Amino acid sequence: MRKAILVTGAGSGIGRASACRFASDGFDVILVGRRLAPLEETMRSLDGPGHHLSLALDVSDRLVFHDRLAEVMAEGKNRELIGVFANAGIGGGNSYALDEEEDRWGEIMMANVTGVYVTLQTALPYLKAAEQAITHAVVTSSVLARFGVPGQSAYVTSKTAVLGLVRSLAVEWGGDGILVNAICPGWVETAMAQESIQRMADGQGMSYEECHSQQCALLPTGRMSQPSEVANFVSWLMSPEQQGFTGQGLDLNNGSWMS
């Protein structure tokens, strides 16, 4: 029986790096993202491409997600799902407006909270059916779930909300041998982070390089994480060695927040 891991937001950044790590670990990887082209680019980076699959869909669309995952799992009768990495999400700021279309609150909450909820619930029957005694669900939260940031109320709220979801599902699913955890990364060198730094740079009238250095100087380690570092940690969270962490928000943030 081949073991598979589902990764959302697999078209770039942490999702792509994690998919590559899982493939190198010998897993089949089910790539999920909104756009097909980035998923195909990730697919070309994976070891053993003949065993991997990609699904271009919106993770918050529960009916489509349910049906598409059911199809690929039915096709791969010698494949069992032993892990899901609910990593898809969007960033950016928001400001309150009477016209909902001018306030990104709904858009961000749908992607970052509803999308995670739908992903985990869609994967649940397959995690429960796996022959492996312990299976795993990992969610991408953020260091911004630990403190507030002006102009980021929707994003901060969304990443805090998924920590509550993780705690609840860890209790609900523990009896089925499913461990549920969240990672809370700080700055990671991804396209999303680059866009955030560029906005900060523009707001302060400085160059991207100056703003990047400014942010690194605030970190005890003086550096930002690489996507591969986060992928390595997620790989360990889903490994057979990890049998005791559940319901946790785990901080990988170069010391930007210390509990």
HELIX and SHEET records of a PDB file:
HELIX    1   1 GLY A   13  SER A   24  1                                  12    
HELIX    2   2 LEU A   36  ARG A   44  1                                   9    
HELIX    3   3 PRO A   49  HIS A   51  5                                   3    
HELIX    4   4 ARG A   62  GLU A   75  1                                  14    
HELIX    5   5 GLU A  100  GLU A  102  5                                   3    
HELIX    6   6 TRP A  105  MET A  109  1                                   5    
HELIX    7   7 MET A  110  THR A  114  3                                   5    
HELIX    8   8 GLY A  115  ALA A  129  1                                  15    
HELIX    9   9 VAL A  143  ALA A  145  5                                   3    
HELIX   10  10 SER A  153  TRP A  173  1                                  21    
HELIX   11  11 GLY A  174  ASP A  176  5                                   3    
HELIX   12  12 ALA A  191  GLN A  204  1                                  14    
HELIX   13  13 TYR A  208  ALA A  217  1                                  10    
HELIX   14  14 PRO A  227  LEU A  237  1                                  11    
SHEET    1   A 7 LEU A  53  ALA A  56  0                                        
SHEET    2   A 7 ASP A  28  GLY A  33  1                                        
SHEET    3   A 7 ARG A   2  THR A   8  1                                        
SHEET    4   A 7 ARG A  79  ALA A  86  1                                        
SHEET    5   A 7 THR A 135  THR A 140  1                                        
SHEET    6   A 7 ILE A 178  PRO A 185  1                                        
SHEET    7   A 7 GLY A 249  LEU A 252  1                                        
END                                                                             
